[in-house]
Amino acid sequence: AMETRKRGFVFTRHSQATVIPACPEGTEPLYSGFSLLFVQGNEQAHGQDLGTLGSCLQRFTTMPFLFCNVDEICNFASRNDYSYWLSTPALMPMDMAPITGRALESFISRCTVCEGPAMTIAVHSQTTTIPPCPHGWVSLWKGFSFIMKTYSINCESWGVRKNNKSLSGVHEERTLKK
């Protein structure tokens, strides 16, 4: 007999390390990948919410998007644009020599996209106190708030996000409804 489960709420968890993070208890992993923060393409800034599955790409590339011209010809990884990825604690080489190819992967955070039976929310205290879950909700993990402000020539983007390791210093609690 096939087991039936109530599912369908998807979120992403980032390790900020090369280890693939586990999904919290009561949720199932869908896939693992690399933690994408932000891209700048064609002089346009595109922020990425780290809680969504779009922040976890299964393949790592420094240019993870297509550019299509007016003749509808599209090229992948073909422009001189930028991508920003959540990093690991790995130290840069002492001579600061450029890192290329697969050697870059040790500097890129890993992530897992998880699916659960209910919505997830993040509760931020804006102090050093860990906030409680709202009544009827259970904790999935505790961590620190992360906010990123970025600029490009034509627009700017805010990325507000919760992470399970300290990036900027305010506690946060991720919750799952019972």
C-alpha positions in Angstrom: 0.0 0.0 0.0 1.3 3.5 -0.9 1.9 5.8 2.0 0.0 9.1 1.7 1.4 12.3 3.3 0.3 15.9 3.5 3.1 17.8 1.9 3.8 20.7 -0.3 5.4 23.5 1.7 9.0 24.0 0.4 11.9 25.8 2.0 15.6 25.9 1.8 18.2 25.3 4.5 21.8 26.6 4.1 24.8 25.1 6.0 27.3 28.0 5.3 29.8 25.1 5.0 30.7 22.4 2.4 28.5 19.9 4.3 25.1 19.3 2.9 22.5 20.3 5.6 19.9 17.9 6.9 16.2 18.8 6.8 14.6 19.4 10.1 12.6 16.5 11.7 9.2 16.1 10.1 10.4 17.3 6.7 11.8 15.5 3.6 14.7 16.5 1.4 13.9 17.2 -2.2 17.4 18.0 -3.5 20.7 19.5 -2.4 22.9 22.1 -4.1 24.8 25.4 -3.8 23.6 28.5 -2.0 22.9 31.4 -4.4 22.6 34.9 -2.9 22.4 37.3 -5.8 23.1 37.9 -9.5 23.9 41.0 -11.5 23.1 40.5 -15.2 22.8 43.0 -18.0 23.5 45.7 -15.4 20.4 44.7 -13.4 20.5 43.5 -9.8 18.5 40.4 -8.8 18.3 39.5 -5.1 17.4 36.1 -3.9 15.5 35.1 -0.8 17.6 32.4 0.9 14.4 30.7 2.2 13.1 29.8 -1.3 14.2 26.9 -3.5 15.6 29.4 -6.1 18.5 30.0 -3.7 19.6 26.4 -3.9 21.0 25.6 -7.4 21.9 22.0 -8.1 24.9 22.9 -10.2 27.4 25.6 -9.4 28.4 28.0 -12.1 29.7 31.6 -11.8 27.1 32.7 -14.4 23.9 30.8 -13.6 21.6 32.5 -16.1 20.8 32.8 -19.9 21.0 36.0 -21.9 18.8 36.1 -25.0 19.2 38.6 -27.9 16.5 40.2 -30.1 16.7 37.2 -32.5 15.7 34.9 -29.6 19.2 33.3 -29.5 20.1 32.5 -25.9 23.5 31.9 -24.5 24.4 30.4 -21.1 27.2 31.8 -19.0 28.3 34.1 -21.8 28.4 37.6 -20.3 30.8 39.6 -18.1 28.3 39.7 -15.2 28.4 38.7 -11.5 27.0 36.1 -9.2 27.2 36.2 -5.4 27.1 33.0 -3.4 26.8 32.3 0.4 30.3 31.4 1.5 32.0 28.8 3.8 34.7 29.6 6.4 37.4 28.4 4.0 40.4 30.8 3.9 41.5 32.4 0.7 45.0 31.6 -0.6 47.7 33.8 1.0 48.7 35.2 -2.4 45.0 35.9 -3.2 45.5 34.2 -6.5 42.3 33.7 -8.5 40.4 30.5 -7.8 38.9 28.8 -10.8 36.9 25.6 -11.8 35.9 23.0 -9.3 38.3 24.5 -6.7 35.7 27.2 -6.1 33.3 24.7 -4.7 35.1 24.5 -1.3 34.2 28.2 -0.8 30.5 27.9 -1.6 27.9 27.0 1.0 25.8 23.9 0.4 22.0 23.8 0.8 19.1 21.4 0.9 15.6 22.1 -0.3 13.1 20.5 2.1 9.4 19.8 1.9 7.1 19.8 5.0 3.5 19.5 5.9 3.0 23.2 6.9 4.3 26.6 6.3 7.6 27.8 7.8 8.1 31.3 9.3 11.0 33.1 10.7 10.7 35.1 14.0 13.3 37.8 14.5 13.9 39.4 17.9 16.1 42.3 16.8 17.9 41.8 20.1 20.3 39.2 21.4 17.4 37.3 22.9 16.1 34.2 21.1 12.4 34.8 20.3 9.8 32.2 21.3 7.7 30.5 18.6 4.1 31.8 18.4 1.5 29.6 20.2 0.9 26.3 18.4 4.2 26.4 16.4 7.3 24.3 17.0 11.0 25.3 16.5 12.9 23.8 13.5 16.2 25.6 14.3 17.7 28.7 15.9 20.1 31.0 14.2 21.0 34.6 13.3 19.3 37.1 11.1 21.0 38.1 7.8 20.3 41.2 5.8 22.1 42.2 2.6 22.1 45.5 0.8 23.4 45.5 -2.8 23.7 48.0 -5.6 24.0 48.0 -9.3 24.0 50.7 -11.9 20.2 50.7 -12.6 18.6 49.2 -9.5 19.1 47.9 -6.0 17.9 44.9 -4.2 17.3 44.0 -0.6 17.8 40.4 0.6 16.5 39.7 4.0 17.1 36.2 5.3 17.4 34.0 8.2 20.4 31.7 8.5 21.5 29.0 11.0 24.9 30.6 11.5 26.0 34.1 12.5 26.4 36.5 9.6 25.3 39.8 11.0 24.2 39.3 14.6 20.6 39.0 15.5 19.0 35.7 16.6 16.1 34.2 14.7 14.0 31.1 15.1 12.5 29.1 12.2 9.2 27.4 13.0 6.9 24.8 11.6 3.2 24.7 12.5 2.0 21.5 14.2 
